[in-house]
Amino acid sequence: VRLDSLAAAGLDVAVLTDRNMLNTQLISAPSAGTLLLPGTEIQLTGEGKDRPFIGHMSVFPIDPASDVNHRPSESIASSIDTWRGLTPYKNAGDLVLQLNHPRGVQLAPSKKLLPTQHGLFAIVRYNQQEPVGEGANTWMTRAEEGTKTTALDFDAIEVVNRFSLAGYKNVRRDWYDLLAQNYGITGTGNSDSRSLNVEQAGFPINLVDCKKDPFDPAAFVAAVKGQHLSVTTGPVVSLEVISGEEKATPGNTLKGKSTVKAKVRVEAAPWIPVHMVRLVVNGKVVKRHTAEKPLMDDVLRADLTWDVELEGDSFIVAEAGWPLDKKVKGVGKPYQQVAPGYVPLGFTNPVLVDVDGDGTWTPPGHILPPAKNPATKKEGPPKKDGPQKRDGPAKK
């Protein structure tokens, strides 16, 4: 049924990542035009005697003959080294290592986000008040002896996990902070489909900018790792940044000036509401367009050109869909019938702008989170969780 739904959705490629196993039976099954790539989801283990599970990482595309049984590691970095040593899928040439749901998992649309449910950044503590590598965040840059690998040497980070708007808001902030500190990790969105009655298989969708026919596994992997990718649960967002005769799209660097033009197009099916389009510079929304009518018959929902002032080398991302900073009424029909519990979201990966034109992109640096409203109730310290239960195979 899941394979049929992937094919019906018109997906060109689907990556199958069962936990600590390879589903070779499904990979070899007919897929009605959807290419199935083999992968696995592995459990990251913490340090110490018990080595509790502290997060999940996907590895793809891998050779179907690979041994993907659970391998406890001394550290996150050593785990990355271990799994990067797998043999890639035929003609792929390389692997993608993706950190999954780093701020936890929301098990159902009606339930709250569980930060310490396999959420690496919540369990090991990524403190957004401090730069990477400092204070509580020193674990993130501690180099593995011999390989110099660190706990942040992932190729991709799952910004959207299935339907979780709360998770998206949290990881979105993490991702922007990492980009601002020169960690060029690709932002993705994934279905994490485990049951037919909760998640939609293959949704969110990653739109990868690479040659389709014939499919080139190496080009696909390079495009994913190179940030030539946008994510959607409905709105399809494209971004082009222009400086004079020079242009750049996500995954590329533009030699620009302190003023550039950002062209943003948003397309969506008539039944998908698009409330807002946002332009993000160095993690902050600097431009926004609010739709008069979220639902329209036209597929083209926005075709915007904004002049953007930059103070120095910067990264630019375009977003569209659901408002993040104010409450609106429910999604409504027919979107909620097609994707119950989801909201329409879309975003690009970054365009880097080398404002001074010296040939080197200088990151803007750590982004402090917004100050909390002093009138709001202060939260107490997070509860301590013991080692998580070791669970069996599940589909990603």
N, C-alpha and C positions, 0 to 999 in steps of 0.2 A: 504494500500500500504506500509506503513512504517513497519507494522508487518511482511509483506511478505519479505521486504528487509532485516529485521533483521534475519529472519529465513534463507533466501538465503545466507546470509553472514556466517552462521554457528555459530552465537552467542549463547552461552549457557544461559546467563542471561542478561536481559535488565531492567534497573530501569527507571520507568516512573515518571517524576517529573513535572507535570503541575503547573503553578504558583497559589499558594493559593487555590488549589483544588486537589481532588483525582479523577483520571479518572478510576473509578471502572468498567465502561463499557468495556474499553479496557483491563483492568487487567483480567476480566472474559472471554475475547474473546479467541478463539483458536489461538495458536501462533506457530503451526508447529514445536514444539521442543524447542522454546526459552521461558524460564521461565521469566515471567514478574513480577517484584517486585514493590509494591506501594511505592511512595514517593511524595514529594512536594517540590517546590521551593518557598521560602518565601522572602519577601522584608525586609531588615534591615532598620531600621529608625534611624535618628540622634536625637541628644538631642535638646531641645528648644521647643518653642511653636508650631512651624509648623511641627516638626519632619519629615524632608524631607527624601525621600528614598535615601540611601547612598550605597546600595549594595544588592547582592543576596546570599542566602545560601540554599543549598539543604539538605533535611533531608530524610533518607531512612534506611532500609525498615520499613514502619510503618503499623500499623493495619488499614485496609480499613475503619473501622468505626470511625476513628479519625476525630476530628474537626480541619480543617486546614485553616479556615478563617483568614484573616489578623489580626494580633494582634500588635498594636503599643507598643513599649517598650521604657523605659527611657534611655537605653544604649544598646550597642552591646552585652555586657556581660549578661545583663538581658534578652535579646532576646535569647541568647544561652541557658540560664537556662530554659526559657519558652518552647522552642521547644525540648529541651532534655527531657522534661517531658512527651512527647507523648508516647503512648504505642507502643512497637516494633511489627513488623510483627510476625506471629505465629512461634514459635521456634527459632526466631532470637536472642532473649535475650538482644539485645542492638541496638542502632541506630548509624548511621554514619552522622555526621554534616560536610558538605563540604562548604568551602568558594569558591564561583564561580567568575571567571574572575576578580580578584582583581585589575587589571590594565586597566579595561575597555573592551569594546566590539568592534569588527570589524564586521559591519553589512553585508558586502559582500566582496569577494576577491578584487574587483576593488576599494573599498573604504578604507580610512585610519582608523587606530585604534582610537577610541574615548575614551580617558582615563577616562573621568568623566561620561561615560555612564554606570552607575551601578558599577563603579570600586572603591571599598572601599579604597584601598591603595592610589588611586589618589585623591579621594574626601576628605578623612579625613587626608591624608598626612602621608604616611610612608616614612620618609626621610632616604634614603639609606646611607647618610653620617654619620648618628648617630646610636649607638646601640639601640636595642629594649629597651624601658623603659626610655630612656634619651632624654632630649631636646624636640623636636617636636614629639617624639615617646612615650611620657609618657602615652598617651591614651591606648597604646597597652597592658600595664601591670597593669592598674588601676583595682583593685579587687572590685568586686561587694560585697556590704555589706551583710553578712550572708553566702553567698555561696563561696566567694573568687574566683568566676569565673572571667576570664579576657577576653578581646576582641580577644585573640589569642587561646582560648580554642576550636578550631575546630579540627576535626579528620583528615581532608583532605583539600587540596588546589588544585584548578583546574589550573594546570600549562599550559595545552594546552586547548584552547577553540576553537572548530571547526577547521577552516583553518588558524587561525591567527598566522603567523610566528612572527610578531611584538609583539603580546601579549605574545607569548611563550618566546621570548628573555627577556622581562621585568620581567615576573613572575618567570622565571627560576632563575634570579638573586635574587629576593626576597626569593624564596624558599631555595636557598643555604645559604643565610644570616640567615634565621630562623633556618635551620639545624645546622649551625655553632654556634648558641647561645642556643642550646639544646631544640629547639622546634621541636620535632619529628613528624611533620605533614606529612602525606602521600601525595606524588605527584601523581595527576591523570590527565587524559585527557578525554574530553567529547564532544559529538556532538552538544549539544545545538540546536537540530534540531527543527526548527520552520516552515520551508517551504520546499516543495519538490524540488524547483528549485534553492535553495541556498546551503543548508547543506546536508550532507550525514548522514542519521540516523545511529546511532551506530558507528560513526567514528569521532574521534579517538577511539581506542579500549583499554580497560584496561584488561590486562592478569593477572588474580588473581590466585595465587598459593594456591589452596585448592582442597579438594576432590570433584570430579565431580559427581560420580554415586555411591550411591544416593546423591542428592544435600543436603547439610546441611547448612541452613541459618545462624546458629550461627558460623560455621566455615568460611563461606564467609565473614561475618561482621568482625570477628576477623582477617582474613587475610588482609582485606582492611585497617583496623585500625592499623595493625601490620606492614605495609609497605611491605607485601609480594606480590608485584604488579609491573608490568612494563607497559609502555604505548607505543602504536605504531600507526602510520599512514602508515605502510608498513614494515619497518625493525623491526625484532623481536630480541631484545638484551637480552643476559643472562650474568650474572656476578658471578664469584666465586673468593673469596679472600682466599689465602692459606698462612699459616705460619707453617712450619714443617708438622706435621700430622693433624693439625687443619684446618678446612675449614668453610667458612661462605658464605651464599647467602643473597640477599637483605632482610632487615627486621631483620637481626641477627647481633650479636656482636661477633667478633673474638678476642680472647686473642692472640695477636701477638707480633712481635718484630718491630724494626725500619725499617726492610726490609721485605716486603711481596711480594707475587706473585699475580698478578691479571689476571685471565683468562676471556677473553671476546669472546663470540661467537655471530655472527650476521647472521641471516637467513632472506631471502626475496625471494618472487616470482621473476622469471626472468624478469618480466616487471617493477619491482620497482627499480629505480636507488638508489644506496647507494654510496655516494661520500666519506664519511669519518666516521671513528670510533674514539671516544674520550674517554679518561679516566680522570675523574674529581676527584681531592682530595681537600677537604675543599673549594669547590667552584671554584677552578682554574684547567684549563686543563693542565695536566702534561705529558700526552702521547697522540699522535694522529697517526692514520694510514690513508693515503690517497689512495683510490682505483685507480689503473691504468685504470680500465674500470668500471664505475658506473653500467653499465648493463652487466649482465653475465647470462649464462644458468644455472649455478650451484645455488642451493638454499643457500648453505653455502657460505656466502660472506666474512667472516673473522673468523679466529680461532687463536686468539692472546694470548700470555702470556708475560706479562710485569713485570719486577722487579721494585718495587716502594719503594722509600726511604721516610720514614715518620719521621717528627721531634717530633711528640707527638701524643696523641690520635687524630684520624682522622675519617672522613667519606669519602667513595669512591662510586662514581656513574659512570656507563658506558652509553655513548650516541652513537648514530649512525644516519646516513642519510644525511640530507642537511647541507652544510657548514654554519656556523653562522657568520664568520668574513670576508668573501669575496663574491663578486658577481659571480654567475655562470649563464649560459644560462638557459632558461626556462626548466621546468621539462621534457617536451616533451611527445610524445605518447609512449605507450598507457596509462601511469599513469594519464596524464591530462584528458584523456577521461573518465577514471574510477572515478577520484576524482578531478573535475575541481576546481582550486583555491588552492588546498592543496599542500604541499610538504612532502616528506618522512621524518618522524622523528621517533625516538625510544629512550627510555631511561628507566633505572631501578630506583628503589628506593635505598637508601643508604645501604651499609654495614658499620657498625661501627667497628673500630679497636681500641682495648684497648692496646696501645703499652706498657705501663708500667706494665700491667698485675695485677693491683691492684683491679680488679673487678668492678671498676667504670669508666664509659666513661666520660672523661672531655672534654667538647666542646672547639674547638679551638678559638671561640670568633668572634665578629663582623667582617664582610668582607667589607672593603672599596671598592666602585666601582672604575673601572679604571678611571684614570685622563683623562679629556677631552683634545683633541688636541687644544693647544692655537691658532692654525691657523684657527680653525673652527669658524664659526659665533656663538656668544653667543646668547642663547635664552632668551627672556624676561620672566617676571613672568607669570605664568599660569593665564588664564582668570578665573574670578570668575563665578561660575555657581549658579544659583538660584535653588530652590527646583525642583526636576525632576518631570516630568509629571507622574501621576499615570496611569500605563497601565494595560490592562486587562489580561485575561488568555493567557499564551503562553506555548508552549511545551519546555521541557528541554531535 
